[in-house]
Amino acid sequence: MTRRRLRAVLATAALASVLTGCGIRSTEVPTDFGAAPSRVPCGAAASGISARDQATGVPVQIFLLCAGRLVAVDRTVRIPTDRTGTDRARIAQALLNELSTPPSEDERQAGYATELRRGITVTGPRPADPNEALRLSRQPQELPTAALAQLVCTYADSAASDGGSVILGGPAGTALRRYECTPEARDRPGTVPPPSRALES
């Protein structure tokens, strides 16, 4: 090996050593690691939520808000066994209680929220109402749009429904309306209210 070639070899080795010491890895192949990973909201729906209530009860689904949409989550509720009111009304109240209960800490960290607030009650039909009617302690139209969407979609997907829709009204003497849970209401609950129509008298 000539001296010139020896010096070239030594220079190359020294350069590689400097690059390594600086934390730079020499490579001839471009490296693309992609975008930084991001946290996906609503990812906790399948874990931890149904275990939130360990008491023996009936498995149900309610709709919570997450990432600007309605997302179905699992719950376990106790249906009262007293004979005051209809079965539909008792189921509706149990679902309303779940909707108005703040999400757990794990759920909040995953992005879940509810617009329903405690204090609202629901009863069955008045004497002149259809058997499927449910009456809230306040007018449904007075609820925030997202809260009404949560309520309608939860009821329409449960045993409280009337063939996939729900008949809701306020206190006695107020008009009843039939509400439906549509894909638009689920995708944009804050701006698209559940469609409804007045019941024919």
Disulfide bonds with the S-S distance in Angstrom:
Cys42-Cys66 2.18
Cys153-Cys181 2.00
